[in-house]
Amino acid sequence: MGRADPPLTALPLQAVAGLGGKLTIAEQMPPREKAQMNEHELGFTTFLAGPTQRRMRTLLELGPKRRKDVRALLDHSIRLDRRFAQHLDGAGDSARLVEAALKRLGAPATCYVISADEALDGQEMPLSDALNAVEPGHFGAFISCIPGKLSYFRYEDAKSAYLLEK
């Protein structure tokens, strides 16, 4: 009778580790769980310039424990991709005018908000309510109408408002 091969779990570490029996640091670490970004958060990152985009994606993927960092960056550390950003001179000061512009471009009645204001952040709400909430311009806010296609961004500075469209 032939001898049966031992089960895989009984093989010596050298046979399964690949590097002479030594595990790399990555192999020793448990896999990092990534939070699932929703479609609006993913769409938000597509309007950002290179390094800002990578940083924001990483923070959003880390989930709730890094959401505070996402909110902190919204005030003045966001670099928009200029190909998709149209600065709103004066019109950014009026929620009514911004809403009309967004609706002309196909915005639905509800939107998703990413905001430095914790009370607004992560909320889905009527577009008019979201725009009125961010109009004073005391904090950075991103309002997603159509994920990755149509949005509004306002820096903490009230005069820095942008229509984002692809």
N, C-alpha and C positions, 0 to 999 in steps of 0.2 A: 504494500500500500504506500502511496505517495504521501508526502507530508503536505498539509494545506498551508498556503501562504498566510502569514499573520495579517490581521486586519490593519487597515491604513493607520489607525490610531496607535498601533503598536510599533510602527516603523520609527527608526531613530530620527531625531531632529535633523541630522545632516541630510537625510534622504528627501526630506520634504521642504526644507528651508531654502535650498538653492545656493546660498552663498557660504559654502563650507560649514553649514550648521549655524551660521550667525544670522539672526533676523535684523533687517533694517529697522530704523526707528519708526518708519511708517508702518511696517508690518507689526510692530509691537504695540502701537497705539490703537485703541478702539476706533472704528470708523466715526468720523464727525457727522453728526446728523445735520442736515441742512433744512432750514424752515422753507416751506413752500411760499414763494412770493405769489400774490394774486396777480391777475392779468393787468390791473392798474399799476401796481408797483413795478412790474416788469416793464410796462409801457413807459413809466416815468424814467427809468434808466436809459431808454432809447433816445431821450431828448437831451442827454447829458454828454459833455465832451469827455474824451478818452479817460484820463486819470480819475476824474470825478465819477464817471460811469462805473469803472471797476471798483472804486472804493464803496460807492453806494450799493452796488449789487452785493458785495461781500457783506456789508452791514445788514442789508435786508435779508440775506440768506441765513444770517446768524439768528434771526428771529427776535422775539420779544426782549431778550436780554440786551440787545444792542439798539433797540428802537429809540432810546433816549439819544444815542449818538446820531441817528438819522435825523431826528427832530432838531438837534443842535446845529447841524450842518445847513439846514434849510434857510437860516437867517441871512447868511452872507458868504457861505463857502461853496456855493453851487456854481459850476461853470456850465452854461448851456451850450449845446451844439448850435452855432450860429446859422447853420443851414436851415434849421427848423424854427428859429425864434424870431418873432417880429415884435420889436419894442413898441409899446403902446404909449405914445406921447399924449398925456392928458386923459385919453380915453380910459386908461387904467385906473383913474381916480373914481370912475363911476361904475358901480356894479351893474346898473341898468344897461349902460352902453356895452360893457363887456359881455353881458348875457345875450344881448341882441346879436353881437358879432359871432359869438359861439353858436347860437341857434341858427344863424344864416349858414354856418358851415356844417350843420347837421347834428349839433349837440342834443342829446336826449334831455328829458326833464330832470333826471337824477345824475349824480356824479359821485366820484370817490375822492376823498380829501386826504392828503399827506400834509401834515402841518406841524410847525414848531409848537403850536398851541396843543397841549395834550388832550384837551377836551374835544377838539375837532379831529385830531389825528386818527386815521383808520376808519372814519365814518363814511357811510354812504348816505347822501341826503339830497334834497331838491337843489338843483343848480342855483336858483336864486338865493336860497338860504346860505349856501356855501360862499357865494360871491359877497353877499352882505356881511358875512362873518369875517372875511379877510380884507374887506375894503379899507378899513382904517390903516392897514399896513404896519402894524406894530410887531409883526412876526412873519417869517417866511412860510409860504404855503404853495402847494401844488394841487390843482384841481383837475382830475382826469375825467374827461367827458366820454371819449372813445379811446380805449386803451391803446397807447402807442401811435395814435393818429391825431387826436385833437385834445389839447389841454390848455391850461392857463397857469402861469407861474408868477408869483409875486415875492420879491425879496422883502426883508424886514423894512428896507427903505421904501416908503410909499410911492416914490417916483419911479421905481424899477419894476414894471409889470410887463409881462410878455405873453403873447398868444403863441402857442406851440402847435404846429401843424405839419403833417407829412402827407 
